[in-house]
Amino acid sequence: EKDYDTILDELKDLGTITIVANPSHLSNPSTIAWSEKYINHVMAYLRRLGVCPVYRGIRDADDDFAFATSAKVFVQGGGGYSRFMANLVMKRGGRVLTPGSKHRSVRR
């Protein structure tokens, strides 16, 4: 949560946030369970902020990628795949929020 606190004001301004994640892409059952708990934790945190989180649900990875990279505002995760998507969002004129970053948001 501390990382997300760095973009707290911007998160509150969004109103609704769509969570794009698919734990079933992982093969280890314990990793899938951890990922599901993490998604629920993030959604609870967002609700406490007064934001309405919507879990997009289990979708095809290509559909998730197309959806996420077309976002007007994208909250970047910590991995390389999310970093790649963030670059595409910026190239399309969107804004990227990076939790834990010294720079609260990036716009290209």
Secondary structure, DSSP 8 states (H G I E B T S, - for coil): -HHHHTTHHHHHHH-EEEE---GGG---HHHHHHHHHHHHHHHHHHHHHT-EEEE--S--HHHHHHHHHT-SEEE--SSHHHHHHHHHHHHTT-EEE-TT-SSSEEE-
